C-alpha cells in the first residue's frame, strides 16, 4: 500500500508503532482517535499490510526503534532505525 499523505507539520504521525512496540511502521490508512485534532492514536493499516491500533511512539523510540523493512522499501527510505525525519531522510529518496 502507498504511504498516507500526512502534512509536514504532523510528520511524527507518519511512522507509528503497533501495541507490540517492536518496530516503526509507515502508515497507509488510519482512522484517528482524535482529541482536539491530535494525530496520535488510531486503527489502521501500515504500508506492509500490518493492521491494528497504532500509536505515536515517544521521542526515544521514534529516534532508535527499528523501522519495518517492508515499509521502508514501499516508502522509499533506507532500512534503519528511527523515523526517517529524525535522521534527515526524505521519503522517496
C-alpha positions in Angstrom: 0.0 0.0 0.0 1.1 3.5 -0.7 2.1 5.8 2.2 -0.6 8.0 3.5 0.0 11.7 2.7 0.4 13.4 6.1 1.2 17.1 6.3 4.8 18.1 7.1 3.5 19.7 10.3 2.5 16.3 11.5 5.5 14.2 10.3 5.6 12.4 13.7 2.3 10.8 12.7 3.8 9.0 9.7 5.8 6.3 11.4 3.9 4.7 14.3 4.0 1.5 16.4 1.6 -1.3 17.0 0.8 -2.3 20.6 3.7 -4.7 20.5 6.1 -1.7 20.1 8.6 -3.9 18.2 9.2 -1.6 15.2 8.1 1.6 13.4 5.6 1.2 10.6 4.7 3.7 7.9 1.0 4.4 7.9 -1.0 3.8 4.7 -4.6 4.2 6.1 -5.8 5.2 9.5 -8.9 6.4 11.4 -7.6 8.7 14.1 -9.0 8.6 17.6 -8.8 12.4 17.6 -8.9 14.6 20.6 -8.7 18.3 19.6 -7.1 17.4 16.3 -4.3 15.2 17.6 -2.9 12.6 15.2 -1.5 10.3 17.9 -3.6 7.0 18.1 -5.8 5.2 15.6 -6.8 2.0 13.9 -5.2 1.5 10.6 -3.0 -0.3 8.1 0.7 0.1 7.5 2.3 0.1 4.1 3.5 -3.5 4.7 -0.1 -4.7 5.4 0.2 -4.8 9.2 -3.2 -3.9 10.8 -4.2 -2.8 14.2 -4.2 0.0 16.7 -1.2 2.3 16.0 0.2 5.0 18.2 2.9 7.6 18.1 6.0 6.5 20.0 7.9 8.6 22.4 10.9 10.5 21.4 13.5 7.8 22.2 11.6 5.1 20.4 11.0 7.5 17.5 14.7 8.0 17.3 16.0 4.5 17.9 13.4 1.8 17.2 13.9 -0.3 14.1 11.8 0.6 11.0 9.9 -2.1 9.3 11.9 -3.2 6.3 8.9 -3.7 4.1 7.5 -0.2 5.0 10.9 1.3 4.2 11.0 -0.3 0.8 7.5 0.9 0.0 8.1 4.5 1.4 11.4 4.7 -0.5 13.7 5.1 2.5 16.7 3.1 3.6 16.3 0.4 6.2 17.4 1.5 9.6 16.4 2.9 13.0 14.2 5.8 13.9 11.7 7.8 12.0 13.4 9.0 8.7 12.6 12.6 9.5 14.6 12.3 12.7 17.6 11.2 10.6 17.1 13.9 7.9 15.9 11.4 5.4 13.2 12.4 3.0 10.7 9.8 1.9 11.1 8.6 -1.7 14.8 9.4 -1.8 
